[in-house]
Amino acid sequence: MTAAGVIWWLGPVAVAYMGNRFTTDLPYCPECKTVLISEAVATGKMAEVERILEDK
């Protein structure tokens, strides 16, 4: 995957969100370890996780 001239790898990354920590596969830069969170993930998957966490 390429974006902004960077070759992104897809793999497991640790995510901390709303005081919880979990691992999920997201694109990341193998050199600087920056994680790319697309708009679709931010508004879709993360919103779903937020609803699940709020229901706890």
C-alpha positions as CSV (number, residue, x, y, z in Angstrom):
1,M,0.0,0.0,0.0
2,T,1.3,3.5,-0.8
3,A,0.3,6.9,0.4
4,A,2.2,10.1,0.5
5,G,5.2,8.4,-1.1
6,V,5.5,5.9,1.7
7,I,5.2,2.2,1.4
8,W,2.9,1.1,4.2
9,W,2.9,-2.4,5.7
10,L,-0.2,-4.0,7.0
11,G,0.2,-5.7,10.4
12,P,-0.7,-5.8,14.0
13,V,-0.4,-2.5,15.9
14,A,-1.3,-1.7,19.5
15,V,-4.1,0.8,19.8
16,A,-5.1,2.7,22.9
17,Y,-8.6,4.2,22.7
18,M,-10.9,5.5,25.5
19,G,-8.7,4.1,28.2
20,N,-8.6,0.6,26.6
21,R,-5.8,-1.1,24.7
22,F,-6.2,-3.6,21.9
23,T,-4.3,-5.0,18.9
24,T,-5.6,-4.7,15.3
25,D,-4.2,-4.9,11.8
26,L,-3.6,-1.4,10.4
27,P,-1.2,0.1,7.8
28,Y,2.0,1.5,9.3
29,C,5.3,2.8,8.1
30,P,8.1,0.2,8.8
31,E,10.7,3.0,9.2
32,C,9.1,5.4,11.7
33,K,6.2,3.2,12.9
34,T,3.6,5.8,12.1
35,V,0.2,4.2,11.9
36,L,-2.2,5.3,9.1
37,I,-5.8,5.4,10.3
38,S,-8.0,6.1,7.3
39,E,-11.2,8.1,7.4
40,A,-13.2,4.8,6.9
41,V,-11.6,3.2,9.9
42,A,-12.0,6.4,12.1
43,T,-15.6,6.8,11.3
44,G,-16.6,3.2,10.9
45,K,-14.6,0.7,12.9
46,M,-13.5,3.1,15.7
47,A,-17.1,4.3,16.1
48,E,-18.2,0.7,16.4
49,V,-15.5,0.1,19.1
50,E,-16.6,3.3,20.9
51,R,-20.2,2.0,21.0
52,I,-19.1,-1.3,22.3
53,L,-17.0,0.3,25.0
54,E,-19.7,2.6,26.1
55,D,-22.1,-0.3,26.5
56,K,-19.8,-2.0,29.0
